[in-house]
Amino acid sequence: MLSPNSSFKTMNRAELKLLHQKLKEIVEDLESAIYSDTESYTNHTLNVDYQDVLDYYNDTANAEEGL
């Protein structure tokens, strides 16, 4: 429990709102760092047959599709 002499009692409403917003931002940053799943976008190898890619782009109809 806060004592009556607590410095929070002397803070005005605007200061408390600003402090609250800053704390919320810090919590969001912490949650992002804690719950992020870096495995979902790193350490993946492509399973690509490069001959298929070359064949696709050497076929005129397919090559123009990418333009």
C-alpha positions as CSV (number, residue, x, y, z in Angstrom):
1,M,0.0,0.0,0.0
2,L,1.2,3.5,-0.7
3,S,1.8,5.8,2.2
4,P,0.2,9.3,2.2
5,N,3.7,10.7,1.8
6,S,4.2,8.9,-1.5
7,S,5.5,10.9,-4.4
8,F,2.7,9.4,-6.6
9,K,0.2,11.5,-4.6
10,T,1.9,14.7,-5.8
11,M,2.0,13.7,-9.5
12,N,-0.7,15.3,-11.5
13,R,-3.0,13.4,-13.8
14,A,-1.1,14.3,-17.0
15,E,2.2,13.0,-15.6
16,L,0.5,9.8,-14.5
17,K,-1.0,9.3,-18.0
18,L,2.4,9.8,-19.6
19,L,4.1,7.4,-17.2
20,H,1.3,4.9,-17.8
21,Q,1.8,5.2,-21.6
22,K,5.5,4.7,-21.4
23,L,5.1,1.7,-19.2
24,K,2.6,0.1,-21.6
25,E,5.1,0.7,-24.5
26,I,7.9,-1.0,-22.4
27,V,5.6,-4.0,-21.7
28,E,4.7,-4.3,-25.4
29,D,8.4,-4.3,-26.3
30,L,9.1,-7.0,-23.7
31,E,6.2,-9.1,-24.9
32,S,7.4,-8.8,-28.5
33,A,10.9,-9.9,-27.5
34,I,9.7,-12.8,-25.3
35,Y,7.0,-14.2,-27.6
36,S,8.5,-13.6,-31.0
37,D,9.1,-16.8,-32.9
38,T,12.3,-16.2,-34.8
39,E,12.3,-19.8,-36.1
40,S,9.3,-18.9,-38.2
41,Y,11.4,-16.6,-40.4
42,T,15.0,-17.8,-40.0
43,N,17.0,-21.0,-40.6
44,H,14.9,-22.1,-43.5
45,T,16.4,-23.7,-46.6
46,L,14.7,-23.5,-49.9
47,N,13.8,-26.7,-51.5
48,V,14.2,-25.6,-55.1
49,D,15.2,-27.5,-58.1
50,Y,17.0,-24.8,-60.0
51,Q,16.6,-26.6,-63.3
52,D,12.8,-26.2,-62.8
53,V,13.4,-22.4,-62.4
54,L,15.5,-22.2,-65.5
55,D,13.0,-24.2,-67.5
56,Y,10.2,-21.9,-66.3
57,Y,12.0,-18.7,-67.4
58,N,13.2,-20.2,-70.6
59,D,9.6,-20.9,-71.6
60,T,8.5,-17.7,-73.4
61,A,5.0,-17.8,-72.0
62,N,6.1,-18.2,-68.5
63,A,9.0,-15.8,-68.7
64,E,6.7,-12.9,-69.8
65,E,4.3,-13.6,-66.9
66,G,6.9,-12.3,-64.5
67,L,7.2,-9.0,-66.2
